[in-house]
């Protein structure tokens, strides 16, 4: 839907609450930055801690999905679409999130909802 900073989400900023109100999610799918070997590291631990706070603030359950290669894949896709490095700025995170969300949807056999 849109990329928000961690501060906006944790602070329940109006932009985040509007996303929740408009989309009425049943759960939050959160990208987990694992190491290249697939192990959890300090960054993954930090994400889990922040996810607990977000879940408590929203009363929504959370599920995690491996996001290791999502930014690289997003960048490759944008490059294939002819975007320059400058044009990619601000788009990589959104595309990466869409990629790992689609992976989660596929793994859970849920059809993609067209918006």
KOLVEX-625032 format. One record per atom (N, C-alpha, C): chain; atom name; x, y, z. Coordinates in Angstrom, 2 decimals, padded with zeros to 5 digits. Last residue first. Layout:
BEGIN
SITE cadena atomo       u       v       w
SITE      A    CA       X       Y       Z
...
***
This chain:
BEGIN
SITE cadena atomo       u       v       w
SITE      A     N -006.08 -004.19 -006.44
SITE      A    CA -006.47 -002.88 -005.91
SITE      A     C -006.40 -001.84 -006.99
SITE      A     N -006.72 -007.64 -006.12
SITE      A    CA -006.44 -006.52 -007.03
SITE      A     C -006.92 -005.23 -006.37
SITE      A     N -005.24 -009.93 -004.06
SITE      A    CA -006.39 -009.04 -004.19
SITE      A     C -005.97 -007.87 -005.07
SITE      A     N -004.20 -013.19 -004.72
SITE      A    CA -003.84 -011.79 -004.65
SITE      A     C -005.09 -010.96 -004.87
SITE      A     N -005.30 -015.96 -002.79
SITE      A    CA -005.30 -015.20 -004.04
SITE      A     C -004.92 -013.77 -003.79
SITE      A     N -003.30 -018.04 -000.87
SITE      A    CA -004.28 -016.96 -000.83
SITE      A     C -004.16 -016.19 -002.15
SITE      A     N -001.50 -020.05  000.01
SITE      A    CA -002.52 -020.31 -001.02
SITE      A     C -003.67 -019.30 -000.95
SITE      A     N  000.64 -019.49  001.49
SITE      A    CA -000.59 -019.72  002.22
SITE      A     C -001.79 -019.91  001.30
SITE      A     N  002.54 -019.02 -000.43
SITE      A    CA  002.79 -020.10  000.54
SITE      A     C  001.52 -020.45  001.30
SITE      A     N  001.41 -016.77 -001.68
SITE      A    CA  001.55 -018.03 -002.42
SITE      A     C  001.73 -019.20 -001.47
SITE      A     N  001.62 -014.89  000.40
SITE      A    CA  000.31 -015.24 -000.14
SITE      A     C  000.36 -016.57 -000.87
SITE      A     N  004.43 -014.80  000.64
SITE      A    CA  003.62 -015.24  001.77
SITE      A     C  002.23 -015.68  001.28
SITE      A     N  005.06 -013.77 -001.90
SITE      A    CA  005.58 -015.07 -001.49
SITE      A     C  004.76 -015.64 -000.35
SITE      A     N  003.84 -011.29 -001.68
SITE      A    CA  003.33 -012.24 -002.67
SITE      A     C  003.83 -013.65 -002.35
SITE      A     N  005.51 -010.19  000.28
SITE      A    CA  004.10 -010.41  000.58
SITE      A     C  003.50 -011.41 -000.40
SITE      A     N  007.89 -009.99 -001.09
SITE      A    CA  007.81 -010.97  000.00
SITE      A     C  006.38 -011.18  000.47
SITE      A     N  007.06 -008.14 -003.13
SITE      A    CA  007.60 -009.46 -003.47
SITE      A     C  007.49 -010.43 -002.30
SITE      A     N  006.28 -005.89 -001.69
SITE      A    CA  005.28 -006.58 -002.53
SITE      A     C  005.76 -007.98 -002.88
SITE      A     N  008.74 -005.21 -000.59
SITE      A    CA  007.64 -005.61  000.29
SITE      A     C  006.57 -006.36 -000.50
SITE      A     N  010.07 -004.47 -002.94
SITE      A    CA  010.58 -005.59 -002.14
SITE      A     C  009.48 -006.12 -001.22
SITE      A     N  008.58 -002.25 -003.70
SITE      A    CA  008.58 -003.43 -004.56
SITE      A     C  009.08 -004.65 -003.80
SITE      A     N  009.18 -000.55 -001.56
SITE      A    CA  007.80 -000.88 -001.85
SITE      A     C  007.72 -002.15 -002.71
SITE      A     N  011.99 -000.34 -001.74
SITE      A    CA  011.37 -000.90 -000.55
SITE      A     C  009.93 -001.35 -000.82
SITE      A     N  012.28  000.89 -004.33
SITE      A    CA  012.83 -000.43 -004.04
SITE      A     C  012.14 -001.07 -002.84
SITE      A     N  011.41  003.48 -004.53
SITE      A    CA  010.56  002.43 -005.08
SITE      A     C  011.02  001.04 -004.68
SITE      A     N  013.24  005.28 -003.62
SITE      A    CA  011.90  005.35 -003.06
SITE      A     C  010.96  004.27 -003.56
SITE      A     N  015.01  005.19 -006.63
SITE      A    CA  014.95  005.67 -005.25
SITE      A     C  013.51  005.81 -004.79
SITE      A     N  014.89  004.70 -009.32
SITE      A    CA  014.55  003.60 -008.40
SITE      A     C  014.38  004.07 -006.97
SITE      A     N  015.88  006.91 -010.59
SITE      A    CA  014.44  006.66 -010.68
SITE      A     C  013.97  005.57 -009.71
SITE      A     N  018.62  006.52 -010.08
SITE      A    CA  017.93  007.69 -009.52
SITE      A     C  016.41  007.47 -009.51
SITE      A     N  019.13  004.25 -011.59
SITE      A    CA  019.34  004.21 -010.14
SITE      A     C  018.58  005.35 -009.47
SITE      A     N  016.45  004.01 -014.03
SITE      A    CA  017.82  004.33 -013.62
SITE      A     C  017.92  004.21 -012.10
SITE      A     N  014.36  001.48 -015.41
SITE      A    CA  014.56  002.58 -014.46
SITE      A     C  016.04  002.77 -014.15
SITE      A     N  013.68 -000.65 -017.04
SITE      A    CA  014.35  000.50 -017.63
SITE      A     C  014.58  001.67 -016.70
SITE      A     N  012.81 -002.96 -016.04
SITE      A    CA  011.77 -002.05 -016.52
SITE      A     C  012.35 -000.76 -017.08
SITE      A     N  015.14 -003.98 -015.04
SITE      A    CA  014.59 -004.60 -016.26
SITE      A     C  013.48 -003.74 -016.87
SITE      A     N  015.25 -002.44 -012.72
SITE      A    CA  016.27 -002.23 -013.76
SITE      A     C  015.77 -002.78 -015.10
SITE      A     N  013.14 -003.58 -011.33
SITE      A    CA  013.05 -002.17 -011.72
SITE      A     C  014.06 -001.84 -012.82
SITE      A     N  014.21 -006.16 -010.98
SITE      A    CA  012.96 -005.97 -011.72
SITE      A     C  012.84 -004.53 -012.20
SITE      A     N  016.47 -005.58 -009.39
SITE      A    CA  016.64 -006.22 -010.70
SITE      A     C  015.40 -006.00 -011.56
SITE      A     N  015.23 -004.54 -007.11
SITE      A    CA  016.13 -003.69 -007.88
SITE      A     C  016.33 -004.25 -009.29
SITE      A     N  013.89 -006.80 -006.22
SITE      A    CA  013.13 -005.61 -006.60
SITE      A     C  013.98 -004.70 -007.48
SITE      A     N  016.05 -008.48 -005.63
SITE      A    CA  015.10 -008.87 -006.67
SITE      A     C  014.30 -007.67 -007.15
SITE      A     N  017.19 -006.99 -003.54
SITE      A    CA  017.96 -007.27 -004.75
SITE      A     C  017.06 -007.65 -005.91
SITE      A     N  015.07 -007.09 -001.71
SITE      A    CA  015.55 -005.80 -002.22
SITE      A     C  016.35 -005.98 -003.51
SITE      A     N  014.75 -009.91 -001.23
SITE      A    CA  013.68 -009.11 -001.81
SITE      A     C  014.16 -007.77 -002.37
SITE      A     N  016.36 -011.75 -000.02
SITE      A    CA  016.72 -011.35 -001.39
SITE      A     C  015.72 -010.37 -002.01
SITE      A     N  015.32 -011.97  002.72
SITE      A    CA  016.73 -011.86  002.37
SITE      A     C  017.02 -011.28  000.99
SITE      A     N  012.97 -012.18  004.05
SITE      A    CA  013.08 -011.09  003.07
SITE      A     C  014.49 -010.94  002.53
SITE      A     N  010.78 -014.58  005.21
SITE      A    CA  012.17 -014.32  004.85
SITE      A     C  012.22 -013.24  003.78
SITE      A     N  008.14 -013.48  007.24
SITE      A    CA  008.56 -014.10  005.99
SITE      A     C  009.99 -013.67  005.70
SITE      A     N  005.89 -013.80  010.02
SITE      A    CA  007.16 -013.38  009.43
SITE      A     C  007.43 -014.15  008.15
SITE      A     N  002.92 -012.40  011.32
SITE      A    CA  003.62 -013.54  010.74
SITE      A     C  004.85 -012.99  010.04
SITE      A     N  000.91 -011.25  014.02
SITE      A    CA  001.97 -011.05  013.04
SITE      A     C  002.49 -012.39  012.55
SITE      A     N -002.39 -010.06  014.90
SITE      A    CA -001.33 -011.06  014.93
SITE      A     C -000.29 -010.74  013.84
SITE      A     N -003.23 -006.91  016.32
SITE      A    CA -003.21 -007.79  015.15
SITE      A     C -002.11 -008.84  015.32
SITE      A     N -003.35 -004.74  018.01
SITE      A    CA -004.15 -005.93  018.34
SITE      A     C -004.28 -006.86  017.14
SITE      A     N -001.66 -002.64  017.70
SITE      A    CA -002.73 -002.80  016.71
SITE      A     C -003.71 -003.91  017.05
SITE      A     N  000.22 -002.73  019.75
SITE      A    CA -000.45 -001.45  019.44
SITE      A     C -001.68 -001.62  018.56
SITE      A     N  001.11 -005.38  019.61
SITE      A    CA  000.45 -004.91  020.83
SITE      A     C -000.33 -003.63  020.56
SITE      A     N  002.31 -005.33  017.09
SITE      A    CA  001.18 -006.23  017.35
SITE      A     C  000.40 -005.79  018.58
SITE      A     N  004.38 -003.53  017.60
SITE      A    CA  003.35 -003.19  016.61
SITE      A     C  002.11 -004.05  016.83
SITE      A     N  005.87 -004.99  019.47
SITE      A    CA  005.31 -003.70  019.83
SITE      A     C  004.17 -003.31  018.89
SITE      A     N  006.59 -007.18  017.90
SITE      A    CA  005.81 -007.40  019.13
SITE      A     C  005.14 -006.09  019.57
SITE      A     N  008.15 -005.89  016.00
SITE      A    CA  006.89 -006.52  015.58
SITE      A     C  005.99 -006.79  016.79
SITE      A     N  010.41 -005.22  017.50
SITE      A    CA  009.54 -004.15  016.99
SITE      A     C  008.18 -004.71  016.58
SITE      A     N  011.39 -007.84  017.90
SITE      A    CA  011.03 -006.99  019.04
SITE      A     C  010.09 -005.88  018.61
SITE      A     N  011.89 -008.63  015.25
SITE      A    CA  010.93 -009.38  016.07
SITE      A     C  010.46 -008.54  017.27
SITE      A     N  013.87 -006.77  014.57
SITE      A    CA  012.60 -006.76  013.86
SITE      A     C  011.53 -007.50  014.66
SITE      A     N  015.91 -007.62  016.30
SITE      A    CA  015.37 -006.26  016.43
SITE      A     C  014.00 -006.18  015.75
SITE      A     N  016.43 -010.14  015.23
SITE      A    CA  015.95 -010.02  016.62
SITE      A     C  015.30 -008.66  016.84
SITE      A     N  017.42 -009.36  012.75
SITE      A    CA  016.18 -010.14  012.81
SITE      A     C  015.58 -010.08  014.22
SITE      A     N  019.79 -008.11  013.61
SITE      A    CA  018.77 -007.33  012.90
SITE      A     C  017.42 -008.05  012.93
SITE      A     N  021.21 -010.24  014.72
SITE      A    CA  020.75 -009.16  015.60
SITE      A     C  019.68 -008.30  014.92
SITE      A     N  019.82 -013.10  012.99
SITE      A    CA  020.93 -012.31  013.50
SITE      A     C  020.37 -011.18  014.36
SITE      A     N  018.93 -016.38  012.01
SITE      A    CA  018.53 -015.09  012.57
SITE      A     C  019.75 -014.41  013.16
SITE      A     N  020.08 -017.88  008.93
SITE      A    CA  020.03 -017.80  010.39
SITE      A     C  019.53 -016.42  010.82
SITE      A     N  020.57 -018.07  006.26
SITE      A    CA  019.22 -018.35  006.73
SITE      A     C  019.05 -018.30  008.23
SITE      A     N  022.93 -017.23  005.27
SITE      A    CA  022.83 -018.67  005.55
SITE      A     C  021.45 -019.06  006.09
SITE      A     N  022.56 -014.51  005.17
SITE      A    CA  022.60 -015.24  003.91
SITE      A     C  022.49 -016.74  004.11
SITE      A     N  020.21 -013.83  007.86
SITE      A    CA  021.55 -013.82  007.28
SITE      A     C  021.52 -014.62  005.98
SITE      A     N  016.96 -012.25  007.46
SITE      A    CA  017.84 -013.33  007.90
SITE      A     C  019.22 -013.16  007.28
SITE      A     N  014.73 -010.06  008.16
SITE      A    CA  016.03 -010.02  007.49
SITE      A     C  016.99 -011.07  008.05
SITE      A     N  011.43 -010.61  007.55
SITE      A    CA  012.46 -010.92  008.53
SITE      A     C  013.81 -010.98  007.82
SITE      A     N  008.55 -008.69  007.03
SITE      A    CA  009.77 -009.25  006.45
SITE      A     C  010.83 -009.42  007.52
SITE      A     N  005.36 -009.50  008.15
SITE      A    CA  006.56 -008.71  008.38
SITE      A     C  007.77 -009.43  007.80
SITE      A     N  002.01 -009.07  007.93
SITE      A    CA  003.09 -009.90  007.42
SITE      A     C  004.34 -009.03  007.45
SITE      A     N -000.58 -008.90  010.21
SITE      A    CA  000.52 -008.15  009.62
SITE      A     C  001.59 -009.14  009.19
SITE      A     N -004.09 -009.60  009.73
SITE      A    CA -002.78 -009.84  010.32
SITE      A     C -001.75 -009.01  009.60
SITE      A     N -006.27 -008.49  008.67
SITE      A    CA -006.50 -009.51  009.69
SITE      A     C -005.21 -009.87  010.39
SITE      A     N -006.79 -004.99  007.87
SITE      A    CA -006.05 -006.25  007.80
SITE      A     C -006.42 -007.20  008.94
SITE      A     N -008.32 -002.68  006.72
SITE      A    CA -008.83 -003.63  007.71
SITE      A     C -008.10 -004.99  007.66
SITE      A     N -007.78 -000.56  005.03
SITE      A    CA -007.56 -001.92  004.54
SITE      A     C -008.05 -003.02  005.47
SITE      A     N -008.36  001.84  006.34
SITE      A    CA -008.77  001.67  004.94
SITE      A     C -008.71  000.21  004.49
SITE      A     N -007.22  001.48  008.90
SITE      A    CA -008.66  001.73  008.75
SITE      A     C -009.14  001.43  007.33
SITE      A     N -004.49  001.13  008.26
SITE      A    CA -005.23  000.09  008.98
SITE      A     C -006.75  000.26  008.79
SITE      A     N -003.97  003.58  007.01
SITE      A    CA -003.77  002.34  006.26
SITE      A     C -004.55  001.21  006.93
SITE      A     N -004.48  005.27  009.19
SITE      A    CA -005.32  005.36  007.99
SITE      A     C -005.18  004.09  007.14
SITE      A     N -002.42  004.61  010.87
SITE      A    CA -003.78  004.29  011.30
SITE      A     C -004.75  004.36  010.12
SITE      A     N -000.27  005.61  009.32
SITE      A    CA -000.39  004.18  009.59
SITE      A     C -001.81  003.82  010.01
SITE      A     N -000.81  008.36  009.28
SITE      A    CA -000.63  007.64  008.01
SITE      A     C -000.81  006.13  008.21
SITE      A     N -000.86  009.01  012.01
SITE      A    CA -002.10  009.05  011.23
SITE      A     C -001.96  008.29  009.91
SITE      A     N  001.18  006.71  013.89
SITE      A    CA  000.96  007.97  013.18
SITE      A     C -000.30  007.87  012.32
SITE      A     N  002.04  004.91  015.84
SITE      A    CA  000.65  004.89  015.39
SITE      A     C  000.28  006.22  014.74
SITE      A     N  004.67  004.68  016.37
SITE      A    CA  003.99  005.81  016.97
SITE      A     C  002.52  005.91  016.61
SITE      A     N  005.33  002.52  014.75
SITE      A    CA  005.37  002.36  016.20
SITE      A     C  004.62  003.47  016.92
SITE      A     N  005.00  003.79  012.22
SITE      A    CA  004.23  002.60  012.59
SITE      A     C  004.18  002.44  014.10
SITE      A     N  006.78  005.92  012.30
SITE      A    CA  005.37  006.17  012.00
SITE      A     C  004.51  004.99  012.45
SITE      A     N  009.20  004.56  012.82
SITE      A    CA  008.68  005.52  013.79
SITE      A     C  007.19  005.81  013.57
SITE      A     N  009.56  003.15  010.46
SITE      A    CA  009.31  002.41  011.70
SITE      A     C  008.71  003.33  012.75
SITE      A     N  007.87  004.69  007.69
SITE      A    CA  009.02  004.52  008.58
SITE      A     C  008.60  003.74  009.82
SITE      A     N  006.17  002.99  005.06
SITE      A    CA  006.17  003.91  006.20
SITE      A     C  007.41  003.65  007.04
SITE      A     N  005.02  002.60  001.81
SITE      A    CA  006.14  002.37  002.72
SITE      A     C  006.10  003.44  003.80
SITE      A     N  001.80  001.29  000.97
SITE      A    CA  002.79  002.37  000.98
SITE      A     C  003.88  002.01  002.00
SITE      A     N  000.84 -001.18  000.00
SITE      A    CA  000.00  000.00  000.00
SITE      A     C  000.88  001.25  000.00
***
